[in-house]
């Protein structure tokens, strides 16, 4: 990856590249230095984001609006890193984390981030193994966060208890 070419681009698409965390050094530097990058697509790779380097760069980035991380091995630790970045980042408005193995813990991390972040408008969490515990945490965040417009939780493990909490939260939230 050529830093000089990437740092000047508004959109970077690196889907299906077999990328691992160690392959993201140039992307991390671009996130830190860019003045123009608005959309980053890293779908269908082997990324975990567990080291926190990517999340640190994301936290202070002021141009990125859309981030696609679908179909990676993010897990709950990577979700925690992303959530920590979202507590600081105020420009990202769309985050796609479908099929990222977040589980309940990852859902809870996203919920805590939504309690503080007021810029995320789109959050897709389909097929992540999120159950009732994660759904309940997300429901609590929906009551507080009034900027989220589009949440997707299709294909998770949410039962009646979690579903009821989500339904009640959506009644209190006029934006979703």
Residue pairs with C-beta under 8 A, 6 or more apart in sequence:
1 14
1 23
1 26
1 27
2 26
3 26
3 29
3 30
6 12
6 26
6 27
6 30
7 29
7 30
7 33
7 34
7 37
8 36
9 36
9 37
10 36
10 37
10 38
10 39
11 37
11 38
11 39
11 40
11 41
12 27
12 30
12 37
12 39
12 40
12 41
13 41
14 27
14 41
14 42
14 45
15 41
15 42
15 43
15 44
15 45
15 68
16 43
16 44
16 45
17 23
17 45
18 45
18 46
19 42
19 45
19 46
19 47
20 45
20 46
20 47
21 47
21 48
21 49
21 50
21 51
21 53
21 54
24 47
24 53
24 54
27 40
27 42
27 54
28 53
28 54
28 57
29 57
30 37
31 37
31 40
31 54
31 57
31 58
31 61
31 64
32 57
32 60
32 61
34 61
34 63
34 64
35 63
36 63
37 61
37 63
37 64
38 63
38 64
38 65
38 66
39 64
39 65
39 66
39 67
39 68
40 64
40 66
40 67
40 68
41 68
42 67
42 68
42 69
42 72
43 68
43 69
43 70
43 71
43 72
43 96
44 70
44 71
44 72
45 71
45 72
46 72
46 73
47 54
47 69
47 72
47 73
47 74
47 78
48 72
48 73
48 74
48 75
48 77
48 78
49 55
49 69
49 72
49 74
49 77
49 78
49 81
49 82
50 75
50 77
50 78
50 81
51 81
52 81
52 84
54 81
55 81
55 82
55 84
55 85
56 85
58 64
58 67
58 82
58 85
58 89
58 92
59 84
59 85
59 86
59 87
59 88
59 89
60 88
60 89
61 89
61 91
61 92
62 90
62 91
63 91
64 91
64 92
65 91
65 92
65 93
65 94
66 92
66 93
66 94
66 96
67 92
67 94
67 95
67 96
68 96
69 82
69 95
69 96
69 97
69 100
70 96
70 97
70 98
70 99
70 100
70 124
71 98
71 99
71 100
72 78
72 100
73 100
73 101
74 82
74 97
74 100
74 101
74 102
74 106
75 100
75 101
75 102
75 103
75 106
76 102
76 103
76 105
76 106
76 109
78 100
78 106
79 97
79 100
79 102
79 105
79 106
79 107
79 109
79 110
80 105
80 106
80 109
82 95
82 97
82 109
82 110
82 113
83 109
83 110
83 112
83 113
84 113
86 92
86 95
86 113
86 114
86 116
86 117
86 120
87 113
87 116
87 117
89 117
89 119
90 117
90 118
90 119
91 119
92 119
92 120
93 119
93 120
93 121
93 122
94 120
94 121
94 122
94 123
95 120
95 122
95 123
95 124
96 122
96 124
97 110
97 123
97 124
97 125
97 128
98 124
98 125
98 126
98 127
98 128
98 152
99 126
99 127
99 128
100 106
100 128
101 128
101 129
102 109
102 110
102 125
102 128
102 129
102 130
102 134
103 128
103 129
103 130
103 131
103 134
104 129
104 130
104 131
104 132
104 133
104 134
105 134
106 128
106 130
106 134
107 125
107 128
107 130
107 133
107 134
107 135
107 137
107 138
108 133
108 134
108 137
110 123
110 125
110 138
110 141
111 134
111 137
111 138
111 140
111 141
112 137
112 141
113 120
114 120
114 123
114 138
114 141
114 142
114 144
114 145
114 148
115 140
115 141
115 144
115 145
117 145
117 147
118 145
118 147
119 147
120 145
120 147
120 148
121 147
121 148
121 149
121 150
122 148
122 149
122 150
123 148
123 150
123 151
123 152
124 150
124 151
124 152
125 151
125 152
125 153
125 156
126 152
126 153
126 154
126 155
126 156
127 154
127 155
127 156
128 156
129 156
129 157
130 138
130 153
130 156
130 157
130 158
131 156
131 157
131 158
131 159
131 162
132 157
132 158
132 159
132 161
132 162
132 165
133 162
134 156
134 158
134 162
135 153
135 156
135 158
135 162
135 163
135 165
135 166
136 161
136 162
136 165
138 151
138 153
138 166
138 169
139 162
139 165
139 166
139 168
139 169
140 165
140 169
142 148
142 151
142 166
142 169
142 170
142 172
142 173
142 176
143 169
143 172
143 173
145 173
146 173
146 174
146 175
147 175
148 173
148 175
148 176
149 175
149 176
150 176
151 176
153 166
158 166
170 176
